[in-house]
């Protein structure tokens, strides 16, 4: 799998496409082979993918400038909220016109809300635009968008007799605010002190006369101490976020934001980025491609086509227009928010298991997630490259 992921990455770069496109394509091929021989991937495959997406968001947080992200707080929040309202309304209208009742239409609308943070992060990193003003806006909006999507899912579960009540959904909102607020205040101080201690653990005391390492009673020597502390905080924040009902990738991203503000941030970034790009991140995108199901296209029908069109249009308009109002280039922002993630599939799966939607609607949502994931990287990269070329041309002219 790792070899296939790297071959796909190389071929994609040769055709001037994002590396993840090649990994997704080879994932589809491998998934088809599994299906043809009547087997399913081992359980550990998904575990590698989970580590990959955690590392991807953790590294993105390390690269992101916290101060710049806070500066784009209002634009990011506005883009995210509009990018939730417009797709939800669009999905509801499309489902209602197809004959689904109000509850089913709400679930279908909710499946169009959340965007895939991983897709845009990887492309922005590849083009070295993650730390730019535009990149910071897109990532900030995507993270807020994902949190709102989970919040909407919790409310829908409350209305349909799920395990989460309406009061629980309100508490979820409180938990999100507390988690982010405490992480960026008390969390920064705690992480900073712990990381500084870890840096000392990486530097063993050496006897100047003998050249041997001196082991003191109150001090230990730890190989890769900074990376160990960084990954530990990544996993800790991911666990806390998931226990509070927030996506674990949000916790990993927040951990990266905090660690990026300390002296060891660059060291942790280099080591975590190398580990992620070597193994786990390529396997994540390969595993994502393996979830492609050809039968979904055959079952979906015309409704899937309409839903895909609405998925593109609603994010481009809902996110692109407010971004334009705040002085950003609206086209890449809108395109970058198009790919849907695992939250959309979770929404559709819950609705299907509850008998609220039929298999055709579920297949349509699956097709929508697949198409937006596959088509967006190339469109997004082309849009960003045009902006980059225009900026370089202006600098040359000046």
N, C-alpha and C positions, 0 to 999 in steps of 0.2 A: 504493500500500500504506500509506503513511504517513497519507494522508487517511482511508482506511478505518479504520485503527487509532484515529485521533482521533475519528472519528464514532462508532465503537463505544464508545469510552471515555465520550463525552458521553451517549449513550443509556443506557448502564449506570448512570451517576450519576443520571440523571433517574428511573430506576426503583429508585433506592436500592440498587444492586448494586455490587460491586467493579468498578473500571474494567477489570481484566483479563478479566472475564467477557464484556464487550462486544467486546474485542479478540479473544478466542478465538472467539466466535460469527462475527464477520466473517472471521476466518481460515478457519473451516470453509466459509463461503459462497464465499470466494475459491478455496479448494482444490477445491471442487466444480465451479466454473467452469473451472478448469484441466483437471480430469479430463474434463469434458464436451466440451471442444474438443480433447482428446487431446494436451495439452502438459504439461510439467513446469516448475516455477519455475526461474529461473536460479540458478547455483551461488552467486552473490553474496548471494542471499537468506539462505542459511544463515549466511554470514559476518556479516551484520548481526545475526542472532539470537545468534551467539556473543559478539559485542561487547556486546550487550544484557544477556545473563545475567552476563557478567563485571562490567559496570558496576553491575548490580543488587546483586550480592553484595559488590562493593567499597564501594558506598555504605552497604550494611547494616553492613559492618564499621566504617566511619567513624562511624556512628551508635551502634554498640554500645559500651557502657562495658566496657573490658577488665577492670577490677577487679570489676565486678558479675558478669561472665561467669565469672571465676575463682572467685568465691564460690559460684556454682551448679554448680561442676565435678562434685561428687559426685551431686547430683540429676540433672543433665543426662546424665551417664554412665549412671546407673541407668536413666533413662527410655529412653535410646537402646538400651542392651543388651536391656532387656525388649521394646522395640519392634522388635528384630531377631529374638529367639528365638521369640516368640509367632507373628508372621506366617510365619516360616520353617517352624515346626512345623505351623501351620494349612495352609499351601500344600502341604506334603508329604503331609499326611493326605488333603486333598481330591484331590490328583493320584493318590495310591495307591488311593483308593476308586474313581477313574475308570478304573483298570486300567493306569496307567503304571508302569514299573519304578522301581527305587530311584534310579538316576542321573537319569532324566527328572523324577522327583518332586522331587529335590533342586534341579534347575534351576528348576522351577516355583515351589518354595518360595522360592528366592533372588530370583526376580522380584518377590516381595511385600515384600522387606526394605527397600530404599532408598526414602526419601521425597524429594519434590521441594522443595528449599530455596526455589526462586524464588517459588513460589506463596504460601507463608506469609509470606515477607519482604515481598512487595508489599502484602499485606493489612494486616500489622502496621504498615507505614509509612503506609499510607493512613489508618489509624485513630489514628496517632500513639501506638502502643503498643509500638514496637520497643524502646525503652529502659526499659520497665517491667520489674518483676521477672518477671512471667509471660512477656513477650515474650523476655527474655533466656534463660529456661529453654527455650522452644520453639526458638529459633534455635540455641542451643548443642547441644540434643539432635539437631536436624536435621542439623547439620554432622557430628557424631560418627556418627550413623546412616548418613550417606552414605559416610563413610570405611570403616565396618564392612562395608557392602554391597559396596564395591569389593574389600575384603579377602576376603570370601566368594567373590566371582567368581573371584579369582585362585586360591584353593584348589580350586574346582571345575574350573578349567582344568587345574590340575596333575593331578588325578585322571583326567581324560579325555584325557590326552595332548596338551594344548595347549602353547603356547609357554612358559607359566609353570609351573615346577615347584613342588613343595611347599616346598622350601627357599627358592625365590624368593618364595613367599607369606609365609614367615616374615620374610625380609629386607624385604618391603614394610611389615610392621608396624614394623620397626626404622626404616625410612626415614620413616614417618609421624611417629613419636615424635621423631626427630632434626629433621625439618623444622619441626614446630610448636615444639619446645623451643628450637632455635637461633634461629628467627624471633622468638620472644617475649623473647629475651635479647640476643644479639649483634645481631640484626636491628634491634631497637629503637634501640640506640646508633648503628648505622651510618645508618639512615634518618633519625634525628633530626639528625645532623650534616649530612647531604646536603641535607635539606629547609631547614635554617637557611641554608646557603650559597645555595640557590635563592631564598630570600626576599630576600637581598641583591641577587641578580641582577635582581629585579623593580624595584629602586629605583635608577635610574641617578643618578650624581653630576651635579649641575646647577651651572653656574657662576653665582654670585650676581649678578655684574655684568651679564653678557650674557643669562642665562636659558637658555643652550644646554646640551645634554647633553655632558658630558665623558667621552670614552671612554679609559679607562686601558689600559695595555698588559697588565696582569695581571688585568684584570677585564672581563667582557663584560656587555652588557645583554640580558636575555632576556624577551620578552613572555610573560606567563602562566607564569612560571617555576615557581611552586608547583604549578599544575595539571599542567604538563609532568612534573615529578618524580613527582607522585602517580600519573599514568597509567603512567609508565615502571615504577614499582615494582609497580603492579597487574599489568602484563603480565609483568614479570620473575618475580614470585612464581607467577603462573599457569603459566608455562613450566617453572619448576623443579618445581612440584607435578606437572605432567603427565609430565615426564621421570622422576620417581620412581615413577610409577604411581598417584599420587593424583589425584583430580578437580581440574581446573584452577580450578573455582569455589572450591574450598577455599583454593587459593593466593591468589586475589583477595580472599577474605574475610579471610584472615590479614593481607594487606597493608593492608586497610582498618582492621583492629584496631590495627595498629602506628601508622599515620599518624594515627589518631584520638586518639592520646595526645600528639601534639606541638602546638606553638602554631599551626602552619599548618593543623591538622586541619579547623577550621571553614571556612576559606577553600577548601580542596580539596573539602570536602563540598558547599558551595554550587555550585561550578562543575561538578563531576562529576555532581551530582544534576540540575542544569539540562540538561546535555548528554544524560544518559541518558533523562530524562523527555520531552525534546523529540523525540528520534529513536529511539534504539536499544532502549530497554526496550519501548515500544509495538510495535515491529517484531518483537521476540523473541516476545511473546505471540501476535501475529498469525501468525507463522511456525509457532508451536507448534500453533495451530488448523488450519493448512493440512495438517498431517500426519494429520488425521482421515481414516479410510477407511470409507465406508459398507459396503463389501463385508465388512469384518471382522465387523460385526454379523450379517450374513447367514450367515457361515461358522461363527460361534462356537458357537451352540446353548446347551443348558442348562448345560453346564460353565462357560461364561462367567458366567452368572448366579450360580452358586455361588461362583466365584472372586472376583467383585466383592463379594459378601456377606462372604466371608472377609477380603477386603482391608480393608473397613470395620471389621468386628468385631475383627480381630486388632490393629489399631493403636489403636482406642479402648480396648480392654481392656489391651493390652500397654503402652501409654504412659500412659493415663489413671489406672490403678490406682496405679502407683508415684509418679506426680505427686501424687496425693491423699495418699499416705502421707507425703510430704515437705511437706504443708501447702498445696499448690497446688490450684486448681480443675481437677479431672481432665478434665472434659468438653471444654473448648476445647483443652487439650493433646492429647488423643486425636484430636479432629477435625482439628486442625491438622497432625498427622503422617500423615493418611490419603492425600493426593495422592502418587502415585508419579511418579518422574521417568525420565530417560533411561537410568539404570542398569538398571531393570527391563526396558526394551526391548532393551538390549544383551545382557543375560543370555538372554532368549528368542531373540534373533537368533542368538547363538552356538550355542545348543542346536538350533535349527532347521537351521542350516548343517551341524552335525555329525551330523544325522540322529537326534538323541536324542529329539526331540519332533516331532509331526506339525503340519500347518498349522492344525488345529483348536485345538490347545493354544496355538500362537503367536498366532492370532487372538483367543483368549480373553484372553491377557495384554495384547494391544493394546487390547482393549475395556476391560479393567480399568484400564489407565493413563488412557485417555480419560475414562471415567466418573468416576473418582476426581478427575481434574483439573478436570472441569466442575462436579461437584456440590459439592465441598468449599468453594470460595470463599464461596458464599452461606451454607452451614451454619456455617463458621468465623466469618464476619463477624457473623452473628446471635448466636453464642455470646459473642463478644467484646463486642458492643454491650450485651448483657444484663449482663455483668460491669461494664462501664463505667457503665451506668445505676444499677446497685445501689450501686457505690462512691460515685457522686455523691449518691445519695439518703441514704446513711449520713453523708456529710460535711455535707449540709444539716441532717440531724437533730441532728448534734453541734453 
